Amino acid sequence: MNRRLFISAMTGGLLAAPLAARAQQPDRVRRLGLLLPYIESDAQAHARVTAFRTVLEERGWTDGRNVRFEFRYTDGHPDRLPALAADLAQRNVDAILTAGTESTDAARRATKTIPIVMAAVGDPIAAGFIASLARPGGNITGASLLATELTAKRLQLLKDVLLALTRLTVLWSGANASVIEKLKQIQAAAPQFRVQLHPFELRAPADLEKGFEAAARFGAQAVMTTEDAIQITYRARVAELGLRHRMPVASEFAEFAQAGALMSFGPNILDQFRDAAGYVDSLFKGAKPGDLPVGQATRFELVINLKTAKALGLTIPPALLQRADEVIQ
């Protein structure tokens, strides 16, 4: 915790801009690329962009006045990320906002000079994006989840609901470094809960149904997600498949529980995009990305979908309901 407080204090000090500086924005219109592995019409994608845009406007940057947004959405095709990132790099935008590990990795491969501000990246050190939290170096900085250690807690919460849980399928992606780290955390925690794991690798959206079919053959009593671009984009499909196969789904992000998964426990994602706006503001005012300490998530939320629990015939312990930040009826 001391390390986190230290980094948080450093981040706050570097990102806080004097009021006078905020009042004097450069005349040149900045161009900001937004590399987003989302479907543009997705309400949650809109909420993330709105959270980012709101804080950026509070810092004095308004789209169409002194900054121009250049959106690049994958629209359900994560494999488009490299080409979209390359396009932004070729246009020589002033900075690139990325969302998640895969998006950040694509931007990193596309440019070593354009500043990259990441949001919602699980472990940027393990992914090779930065040298350290305090001194990231290179051209990447931003807001990090660094929540892989919470994976064991999610397993504990799932076990609190399913006392007889002994077999668990984990959906994961080998193309996402943060997901690989999260899988390792689950594998490390599983023995203490006497749970046998069945990892199923996703390579394309069509693999979601195959994953649940494989889980059924394995005899899995529940499914845990690891939040790669496929799972996030098709979270409603994940929840639907969980109900069809009568397998509770436990996730990290609240939007999974809101889409029909049984529960979620993890960082507040909108906070990540609000924090990312502060980094963009600092960069536009002359800061170097390698000098801005990477922030960590500080607010964590438990969301329980009681409607899904009832559909699956599950009883949520009252103590767990009392701890929840949101209960979906």
Order of alpha helices (4+ residues) and beta strands (2+ residues): alpha-alpha-beta-alpha-beta-alpha-beta-alpha-beta-beta-alpha-beta-alpha-beta-alpha-beta-alpha-alpha-beta-alpha-beta-alpha-beta-beta-alpha-alpha-beta
